[in-house]
Amino acid sequence: MKKPIKFSFALICGKITIKLLKLLKRNATNLPGSVVLAICPDFLKYLEKPEKIIAITGTNGKTTVSNMILDILTDNGYDCTNNNFGGNVDTGITTALLKDSTLSGKAKKKYCVLEVDERSALRIYPYIKPDILVCTNLTRDSYKRNAHVEYIFNILNKYIPDSSHLVLNCDDIISSRLKLQNKRTYFGIAKIPGERLIPDNIIKDINICPICNAHLKYDFIRYNHIGRATCSKCDFKFPKADFDVIERTFTDDGKAHITVANEGNEYKYLIPCENTINVYNATATITALRTFGLTYEQIEASFKKISIVKSRFEIIEVNNKKIISLLAKGQNPVACSHACNIVRDNPSEKNVIMLFDDMFDAKYATENTAWIYDVDFEFLNCDSVKRIIIGGERAGDYTLRLLIAGIPQEKIFCCEHEEDVAELIDANCETTYVVFDIYNEHLRRITENNLKEKFKNAC
């Protein structure tokens, strides 16, 4: 393919931008890609791609799955181009490929792992054709980011390349129907004996059969609409899992033992997953890597070396008190509902501190508060939750929502400044949850440090 002069000029400008950012000790995340695409909008068309590309998309879990796939491939000797520095839109992906290309635009590495934002599909997949494409799930997301599930489904369904081998969640009736003509492999979690399911969630993003529009019957729902459903009228049903978790036991140190059934065999893994969503993420990882060609032994050995990312889940113990920090994707009702369910499932008496991204930081705030009425705050209406502490500009909105959830007013505590949040907990509680958004990482650390000092001084 003959490359235009603007491509070569853009490539050189992008390389210079990366060098300058390194000299300034700044991360080259999106800026080099922005420079390149401003000069040559179809830059990705002419840039040589790695021979083997694994892409990961979906509403929840794509960062976790991308990181696990990359870690395991790296542990097994695969040197991969990747965008784990955080840029999952066209500019960030362009930067990632640019970093690992020569001055003539040739790829330096044979393998590539890319996290891809769902809505960026129309700007990515016309130029990048993943050999394996994982979709973790499609559920309701932020009103200001990815709108309605069907809207995102239609974008993906239109732009995913016909040649991509799809790795899909069989327990998600929506995403499991992407690109029906493509080759596909399904993963899922069977109904586990003794498992606490969530039939009492507010929202389900699909209730009718996609074939005949009759009502769906759910054998079980794990959260949102994620479960196993059949049509009440026609023969439509959830697809059969090729990799199906049939046993699952969580450990005290934030890991899980799982047994995965595949082609009549059972494989046991120890995975760094402290909740159900991350078991799905690990199973998606296993399915993608087995599809890629790694053996059970390779994956199982590598999983033992992976730790839970502390920026997403962390347990700190101080004087027999637990501080549990739990990331919930901001303004995403499904992720926040799941966090509330994790809190509910812990039987110990607890405080709950909420640090969502539209409480304290105007940069990420939204005037649309409708999403909090989709969150299952009702899960926090249980005897073991002793106090819920909120604050910031949205304290009144959250207080109203908690009251609607039936939570007694005497359990709700508000403060104006985040530095004061730790002072409002019930010090007699064994556990304090800090539920935060990625944009409020700094507030999470301030709160953790204040809690640690409070518990240390309690002796």
N, C-alpha and C positions, 0 to 999 in steps of 0.2 A: 504494500500500500504506500503510495507516494504521500509524504508528509508535507503539509504547507509550511511556509516560512513562519507564520504566526505560531505554529506549534513549537518549533525550535526556539523561537524568541520567548514564548511563555515558559518553556521548560527551563531555560537559562535563568529567567527572572525568578522562577520558583525556587531554583537551587540557591540563588543568591539570597533570597528571603530567608530560607532555612538557615543558611550560614550566619546571617545577621542576627537572627533570633537566638541562635546558640551563643553568639558573642555577648548578647544582652542577657544571657542566662534565662531565657523565656522558652516555654514549650511551643514547639511548632505544631499547633493543633489544626486550626482552620485557616489561618492567614495565608500561608503559602498556596493552599488550594484556591483561596479566594482570588489571589493575584493571578494565578494561572488561568482560572476560568473566566476572569474578566478580560483577559487578552485573547484566549482561545476557548470559547464556550464548549466546543466539542473536543476538548483536549483528550478526554478519556478514550475517544474513538481511535486515536492514533498512538497512544501510549501502549507499549507492549505489556501484556498481563502475565502473571505467573502461570505455570502449566496447570496447576491444580488449585482451585479456589473453593473454600467452604465459606458460605455466608449464613448469617444468623439474623433473623428478624422476629417481630412479634411484639405484642403490647407489653408483657411483663416477662422478665427473665433473660432477655437477649444479652445483656452485659455479662451476667453470671455464666451463661452457657458459652459465650465467646471466650471468656477468660479460662474456663475449664478445658475447652477444646484446645486452646492455644497452649496451656500449661502441659497437657498430656502429650500433645504432639512434640513440644519442645523437649520434654523429658525422654521421649523416644527417638531423639536425634533429628527431628525435622526443623529446619530453620525457616521460619515463616514470616513473610510480610504481614503486618497486622495494624489495626487502628485502636489498640487497647488504651491509647492515651486519651481517648474520649470523643473523637470526632466521627460520628456515625452518619452524617449527612454527606452530600456530594463534595463539599469543600474538604472535610476531614478525610474522606476516603481518597480523594485526589492527593492530599498531602502524604498519606501513608504510602501510596504507590510511587509517588514522586521521590520520597526519601530512599526507596530501594530500587531506583532506576539509574542507569548510566546517563551520561550527557547526550547520548544518542537516543535515549528513550527506551532502552532495552531493560527487561526485568533482571535484577540481580539474583533473585531467589526463585526457587521452583514452586514453593507452596505459599499459600495465602489464606489467612483467616480474617474475615471482615464482619463486623457488626454493622447492620444496615437499618437505619430508621425506616419505618414502614412507608411513610409518606414520601420518602426520597426515591421510591422505586422507579418512578417515571424518569428520574435523572441519572439513575445508576444502571439499571438492567438493560437498557438499549446498548450499553457499551461493555458492561461486565457480565459475563455469563457464568454464574456459579455452577460448578460441577455438582455440588451438594448444597442445598438450601434448606436450612432448618427454620421452621416457624413454630415458636414456642406455644403461642396461643393468640387469639384475638378477642379481647374483652373491652368493655367500656373504659375509655381513657379520659384525660383532661379535656374539658370543653374547649379550651383555647389551643390545644395542641393537635390531637388527632380525631376530634369530633366523634361521629357515630361509627360503630363497628362495621356496618354495611358499607359505609363510605370507604373505609380503609381496605376492607375485603375487595371491593371493586378495583381499587388502585392496584393492589397486589395481583389480583387475578388477571388484570389486563397486561401487566408489565413483566411478571415473572417469565423468564425464558422457557420455551418449550423443552429445551434440552436439559434443564436442571432436574436432578434427582431430589425429590422433596422428602424431608423428614418432618412428619406432622404428628400432632397430638390427637390420638383417636378419641380422647375424652372431650374434645372441643368440636362440637357439631359444626361450628362456623369455619375455623381454619382448616379442618380436616377435608373440606370440600374445595380447597384451592386447586386450580389447574387440574381438573379431573383427568385430562389426557396424559399428564406427566407420569413418569415412573415415580413410585412413592414407597416409603417405608414408615410404618406407624409405631408410635410408642404410647404407653399409657400406664395407669395404675389400676389394677383390679380392686374390687371391694375387699378391704382387709378386715378379717374378723376382729371385732372389738374396736374398730376405728370409729372415732366421733366424726360424723358427717355434718354438713351444714344445710339442712333443709329450710332454715328459717331466715335466709338472706333476703334482702329487699328486692334486688334486681336480678333478672335473668335476661341476658341479651338475645336469647332465642327461645321461643315458646311454641312455635308452630313448625310443622314439617316443611322443609325447603322444597319438597316435591309436590305435595298435594294440599298444603296449608291447613291440614288437620292439626289438632293439638298433639304435642309430644308427650310421651309418658317417660318419666325419668326413673330408671331403676335406682339410681342414687345421684345426689349432687354433692360434689366435694366443696365447691365454692362457686359463686356466680352461676353460670350455666355449665361449668366444667363437671362432667359426670358421664353417665351412660344412658342414652335415650333411644327410644323407639317410637315410631309413629303409631297413633291410636287407630289409624285407618288403613294406610298402605303398608308395604313391606320395608319401608325405609328404617334403617337402624344405624347405630354407631359402627364404624369400621372395626375390624378385628385388629388387635395390637400384634405387631410382629415382635416387639420387645415389651413384655408386660410384667410390671412389678407385682408379684403375688405374695410377698412377705415384706414387712417393714417394721423395724424396731429402732426407736430413737435412743441414743445414749445420753449420759449426763454431761458429756463434754461437747455437745453440739454436733454430733455426728449421727449417722444412721447405718444400720445393717439392712441391706435389701437383697432380695432374691428376684432375679429377672428371668422369666421364661422366654425361650426363643427356640423355635423349631424343635420342640420336644425335649430340649435340655434346660437345665436350671443353672444359673450362674450367680454366685454370691459376691457382693461388693461391700466395702466399707466406704461410705461417701461422706463428704463434709457438708452435711445438710441438716439443719436444725428444724425444718418445717416442711409441710406438704408441698408447697410451691417449689422449694429447692430440690425435693425428691423428683418432681417432674423435670426440673432443669438438669439434674444429674442423669436421668433416664434419657432425655433428649441428647445429652452429650455422649452417652454410651451408644445410642442408636446411630448417631452421626459418625462416630469413630469406627464402629464396626462396619458401617456402610463404606467408609473410607478405606478400610482394609486392615485396621489394627486388630490384634487378637484379644481375646478375653484376658489372657495373662498380662499383656502389655497394659491394658486399661486398668485392670485391678491393681497392679503394682504401682502405677502412677497415682491413682486415687489416694493411696495411703500417704503420699507425700504432700497432698494438697490440704491447706488449712482454710477455714472459713475466713473470708475477707472481713477484717475487724471494722472496716468503715461501714459494713452493712449489718453486722451482728456481733455483739461483744458482751461478755459477762464479766463483771468485776465484782470481787468479794472483798468487803471491808468489815472487819469485826462481826462476822456472821450475817452481814447484810448483803444482799445481791443488788447490783445495779445492772439492768439488762437494757442495752441500747439496741433499738430495732428500727431499721430503715423502712420507710413506707414511701413509695413513689408519690411525689406531691400532686395534689389535686386529681389523683386517680382513685375513684371510689372503691374499686376492686382491691387494689393493693392496701388501702387504708382499712377496709373491712377485714382483710386477712390479718392485718396486724392486730386489730381488735379481737379477732378470734383466738389468736395466739395468746393474748393477755387473758382472755376468758378461760382458756384451757389450763392455765397454771393455777392449781388449787390454793396456793399460798395467799395470805393476805397481802395486798399490794397497793402502791400508789401508781398512778398513771400520769406522766408528764407528757403533754402534746406540744411538739415544736414543728408544726407544719409550715410550709414555705410561704404561705400568704398571711402569716400571723405577724411576723416581725420585719420582713424584708420587702420593701415596696417594689424593688426591681422585679420580683417574681410574683407579685400580688395580682389578683384578678378581682374585678368588680362583680363577677358572676359567682355567687355563693351557692348556686343550685346544687353543685356537686356534693356538698356536705350532707344534703338530704338523701343522696344515694348511698352514703356510707352507713354500714351497720353499727352505728354507735349503740344500738340496743344490746349488742354483745357485752358491753361494759356494765349493763344493768344487772349486776350479780353481787351477791353478798361479799365475795372475796375482794372486790374493788372498794377500797375504803375512801380514797380521794382521787379526784381527777383535777389536775392543775393545768390551767390554760392562761394565755396572756396575749398582750399586744393589741394591735388595732382591731383584730377580729374577735376578741374575747366575747363580746356580746353576741355575735352570730353563733359562735360555738356553744355558748351557754344556752341559748334558745334551743339549738339542735339537741343538746344533751337532755334538756328538760322534756322535749318532745319524745325522746327515747325512753322516758320514764325514770330517769336517774334523779334521785332526790336532790333538791337544791343544796342541802347541807353537805353533800359530797363534792360539790363543784366549787373550786377555789380559783380566783383570778388574780393576776398581778400585771402591772404595767410594764415592768422591765424584766428581761430574761434572767438577769443576774439574781433576781429575787425568787425564781421558781423553786429552787431547792429548799428555801426557807419554809415553804408551805406544805411540805410532805408530812405525813403521819410517821414519825420516827419509830413507832412501834411495829410498823410493817416489816416483814422479812424481805420483801422484794419491792424495788422501784423500777418501773419501766420508763424509759425515755424513748418515745416514738417520734422520729424526726424524718425530715426530708433531706435529700442529698445537698440541697442548697443551704441547709441550716447546719452543716457539719460543724461550723465554728460555735454555734449555740449549743450543740450537743456536747462539745468538749468542755465548754464553760460549765454547763450543768453537771456533767460527770465530775469535774474537779471540785465543784462546790459540794456535791453529794459526798464525795470521798472525804473531804475535810469535815463535813458535818458528822459522818459516821465515826471518823477517827476521834473526834473530840467528844463523842458520846460516852467514851469509857471513863 
